[in-house]
Amino acid sequence: MNRHPSGLVVGIMRGLAATAVLVVPMSASADSEQARSQVWDIARGGQLYDDWGKVLGKELPDTTHPAYPASGKQKGSATWRCKECHGWDYKGADGAYGKGSHHTGIKGLRAMVGADPKAILKIISDDNHRYTEAMIGRGEMEKLALFVSLGQIDMDQHIDRATRKSRGEPGRGAPTYQTICAVCHGFDGKTLNFKTPETPEYVGTIARENPWEFMHKARFGQPGIPMISLITLPDTTLADLLAVAQTLPEK
């Protein structure tokens, strides 16, 4: 799913991105001091995980990834996005992508939390993953490896998998939404429509239908546009933000 605001909204977001100061220590699954010192690189890596083509201004290969299972339902460029196999919750076949149109049977990334980024870098460019420096430059691949090692969170702590509901509190999340997110999305979440007038998709739609995607994009931003990364906010605050977003209109 591509979520691209345009025009005036992009201008507003660019201004916010330029003036935002990240001061709150991030909550990472691995060493917090290392994560704080590399927070920008980790945030960049999170966007690369989402859609490295949009981050780098490149076209993804139009052929299906050689390692993508024949039984999978996706084809072509979509199969080159990391999230397509490992999921928005990073749990692959053990998570939200354990069934449905994105099911591949491929395992997630949770076992790599805290792993040596150099070892992860080798995996990203191995004969299975096949990401070359012509696709993703060495420096960018290093950021992707940092995300895998230091940027993941256990989303099951914040989202009930059975109901997809946030474990946070809307009342606590409202100030965050109203002072940050509403600038672009509007107080009712309907300023930006990610799809069409006939089949609209708003921030409230995503929050309900795919809360794991919501959490990932809230933490790292939307690839290809200057959306603010909220990675330095506590994960519980983002769960509260998700909770209030789940109260917003879907249509």
C-alpha positions as CSV (number, residue, x, y, z in Angstrom):
1,M,0.0,0.0,0.0
2,N,1.4,3.4,-1.0
3,R,0.6,6.3,1.1
4,H,1.7,9.6,-0.4
5,P,0.4,13.0,0.6
6,S,0.9,15.7,-1.9
7,G,1.0,19.5,-2.5
8,L,0.5,21.7,0.6
9,V,0.6,18.7,2.9
10,V,4.1,17.7,1.8
11,G,5.2,21.3,2.4
12,I,3.8,21.2,5.9
13,M,5.5,17.8,6.6
14,R,8.8,19.1,5.2
15,G,8.7,22.0,7.6
16,L,7.9,19.8,10.5
17,A,10.7,17.4,9.6
18,A,13.2,20.3,9.4
19,T,12.3,21.7,12.8
20,A,11.6,18.6,14.8
21,V,14.1,17.8,17.6
22,L,14.3,14.2,18.7
23,V,15.0,14.4,22.5
24,V,13.2,11.4,24.0
25,P,15.3,8.3,24.5
26,M,14.1,5.6,22.1
27,S,12.9,2.2,23.3
28,A,14.8,-0.5,21.6
29,S,15.0,-4.2,22.1
30,A,18.8,-4.2,22.2
31,D,21.4,-2.0,23.8
32,S,19.7,1.3,24.5
33,E,22.9,3.4,24.5
34,Q,24.0,2.1,21.1
35,A,20.4,2.6,19.7
36,R,20.3,6.2,20.9
37,S,23.6,7.0,19.3
38,Q,22.5,5.6,15.9
39,V,18.8,6.6,16.0
40,W,18.8,8.4,12.7
41,D,20.4,5.5,10.9
42,I,18.0,3.0,12.5
43,A,15.0,5.2,11.4
44,R,16.3,5.3,7.9
45,G,16.8,1.5,8.0
46,G,13.1,1.1,9.1
47,Q,12.0,3.0,6.0
48,L,14.3,0.9,3.8
49,Y,12.7,-2.2,5.2
50,D,9.3,-0.8,4.2
51,D,10.2,0.2,0.7
52,W,13.8,0.8,-0.2
53,G,12.9,1.9,-3.7
54,K,10.9,4.9,-2.6
55,V,13.5,5.8,0.0
56,L,16.3,5.8,-2.6
57,G,14.2,7.1,-5.6
58,K,14.7,3.8,-7.5
59,E,12.5,1.4,-9.3
60,L,12.3,-2.0,-7.7
61,P,13.0,-4.9,-10.0
62,D,9.9,-5.8,-12.0
63,T,10.5,-9.5,-11.9
64,T,9.5,-11.6,-8.9
65,H,12.3,-12.1,-6.4
66,P,14.0,-15.5,-7.0
67,A,13.6,-16.5,-3.3
68,Y,9.9,-15.6,-3.2
69,P,7.9,-18.8,-2.8
70,A,5.9,-20.0,-5.9
71,S,2.9,-20.5,-3.5
72,G,2.9,-16.8,-2.6
73,K,0.2,-14.5,-4.0
74,Q,2.3,-11.5,-4.7
75,K,4.3,-10.9,-7.9
76,G,6.9,-8.6,-9.4
77,S,8.3,-5.6,-7.6
78,A,6.3,-6.0,-4.4
79,T,8.3,-9.2,-3.6
80,W,11.5,-7.1,-3.3
81,R,10.3,-5.2,-0.3
82,C,11.6,-6.7,3.0
83,K,8.3,-6.3,4.7
84,E,6.6,-8.5,2.1
85,C,8.2,-11.6,3.4
86,H,9.0,-10.7,7.0
87,G,5.9,-8.7,7.8
88,W,5.1,-5.4,9.5
89,D,5.4,-7.1,12.8
90,Y,8.7,-8.7,11.9
91,K,7.4,-12.2,12.7
92,G,6.9,-13.5,9.2
93,A,5.0,-16.8,9.1
94,D,4.6,-16.6,12.9
95,G,2.8,-13.2,12.8
96,A,0.1,-11.4,10.8
97,Y,1.5,-12.8,7.5
98,G,1.0,-16.3,8.8
99,K,-2.1,-16.4,6.6
100,G,-3.9,-14.4,3.9
101,S,-2.7,-12.8,0.7
102,H,0.8,-12.0,2.1
103,H,1.5,-15.5,3.4
104,T,4.8,-17.0,2.3
105,G,5.8,-19.3,5.1
106,I,9.0,-17.4,5.5
107,K,10.3,-16.8,9.0
108,G,10.5,-13.4,10.7
109,L,13.4,-11.3,11.9
110,R,12.9,-11.5,15.7
111,A,15.8,-13.9,16.1
112,M,18.2,-11.2,14.8
113,V,17.4,-8.7,17.5
114,G,20.8,-7.7,19.0
115,A,22.8,-9.5,16.4
116,D,26.0,-8.1,15.0
117,P,25.0,-5.7,12.2
118,K,28.0,-6.9,10.1
119,A,26.6,-10.4,10.2
120,I,23.2,-9.1,9.2
121,L,24.8,-7.2,6.3
122,K,26.2,-10.4,4.9
123,I,22.8,-12.0,5.0
124,I,21.1,-9.1,3.2
125,S,23.6,-9.5,0.3
126,D,23.8,-13.3,0.2
127,D,22.7,-15.5,-2.6
128,N,19.2,-15.9,-1.1
129,H,18.4,-12.2,-0.5
130,R,20.3,-10.9,-3.6
131,Y,20.4,-7.2,-2.7
132,T,23.4,-5.7,-4.4
133,E,25.1,-2.4,-3.9
134,A,23.8,-1.3,-7.3
135,M,20.3,-1.6,-5.7
136,I,21.0,-0.4,-2.2
137,G,24.3,1.3,-1.6
138,R,26.6,-0.1,1.1
139,G,25.9,2.7,3.5
140,E,22.2,2.2,3.2
141,M,22.5,-1.5,3.6
142,E,24.3,-0.8,6.9
143,K,21.4,1.2,8.1
144,L,19.0,-1.6,7.1
145,A,21.1,-4.0,9.2
146,L,21.0,-1.6,12.1
147,F,17.3,-1.5,12.0
148,V,17.1,-5.3,12.0
149,S,19.5,-5.5,15.0
150,L,18.4,-2.5,17.1
151,G,15.1,-1.1,15.7
152,Q,12.6,-3.9,16.1
153,I,10.0,-4.0,18.9
154,D,7.7,-6.9,20.0
155,M,4.4,-5.6,18.7
156,D,2.5,-8.2,20.6
157,Q,3.2,-6.1,23.7
158,H,1.2,-3.3,22.2
159,I,-1.4,-4.9,19.9
160,D,-3.8,-7.8,20.6
161,R,-3.3,-10.1,17.8
162,A,-6.7,-11.7,17.9
163,T,-8.7,-8.4,17.9
164,R,-6.1,-6.1,16.3
165,K,-6.8,-3.6,19.0
166,S,-4.2,-1.5,20.6
167,R,-3.4,-2.2,24.2
168,G,-2.9,1.6,24.7
169,E,-5.4,4.2,25.8
170,P,-7.0,6.7,23.4
171,G,-7.2,9.4,26.0
172,R,-3.5,9.3,26.5
173,G,-2.8,9.2,22.7
174,A,-5.1,12.1,21.8
175,P,-2.6,14.9,22.7
176,T,0.1,13.2,20.6
177,Y,-2.3,12.8,17.6
178,Q,-3.7,16.3,17.9
179,T,-0.3,18.1,18.1
180,I,1.6,16.0,15.6
181,C,-0.4,13.8,13.3
182,A,-3.4,16.1,12.9
183,V,-1.3,18.7,11.1
184,C,-1.4,16.5,8.0
185,H,-4.0,13.9,8.6
186,G,-6.6,16.3,10.1
187,F,-8.4,15.9,13.5
188,D,-10.8,13.4,12.0
189,G,-8.0,11.6,10.1
190,K,-9.6,12.2,6.8
191,T,-7.5,15.0,5.3
192,L,-5.3,12.5,3.5
193,N,-7.0,9.8,1.5
194,F,-4.5,7.1,0.5
195,K,-6.7,5.5,-2.2
196,T,-9.6,6.9,-4.2
197,P,-12.9,8.8,-3.4
198,E,-14.8,5.6,-4.3
199,T,-12.7,3.4,-2.0
200,P,-11.2,5.7,0.6
201,E,-8.4,4.7,2.9
202,Y,-7.5,6.9,5.9
203,V,-5.3,6.8,8.9
204,G,-8.2,5.3,10.8
205,T,-8.6,2.6,8.2
206,I,-5.0,1.5,8.5
207,A,-5.1,1.7,12.3
208,R,-8.0,-0.8,12.3
209,E,-7.1,-3.1,9.4
210,N,-3.3,-3.3,9.8
211,P,-2.2,-1.9,13.2
212,W,1.3,-3.4,12.7
213,E,1.8,-1.3,9.6
214,F,0.5,1.8,11.5
215,M,3.1,1.2,14.3
216,H,5.9,0.7,11.9
217,K,5.2,3.8,9.9
218,A,4.6,5.9,13.1
219,R,8.0,4.8,14.3
220,F,9.9,5.3,11.1
221,G,7.9,7.5,8.7
222,Q,6.6,7.0,5.2
223,P,9.2,6.2,2.5
224,G,9.6,8.8,-0.1
225,I,8.2,11.8,1.8
226,P,9.4,13.9,4.7
227,M,7.0,12.3,7.3
228,I,8.2,12.6,10.9
229,S,9.7,9.6,12.5
230,L,8.4,9.1,16.1
231,I,11.0,6.5,17.0
232,T,12.3,8.5,19.9
233,L,8.9,8.4,21.6
234,P,8.3,5.5,24.0
235,D,6.6,2.5,22.4
236,T,3.7,2.8,24.9
237,T,3.1,6.3,23.7
238,L,2.8,5.0,20.1
239,A,0.4,2.3,21.3
240,D,-1.7,5.1,22.8
241,L,-1.4,6.9,19.4
242,L,-2.6,3.8,17.7
243,A,-5.5,3.5,20.1
244,V,-6.8,7.0,19.3
245,A,-6.3,6.4,15.6
246,Q,-8.5,3.3,15.9
247,T,-11.3,5.6,17.0
248,L,-11.1,7.7,13.8
249,P,-13.4,7.2,10.8
250,E,-12.6,4.4,8.4
251,K,-14.7,5.8,5.5
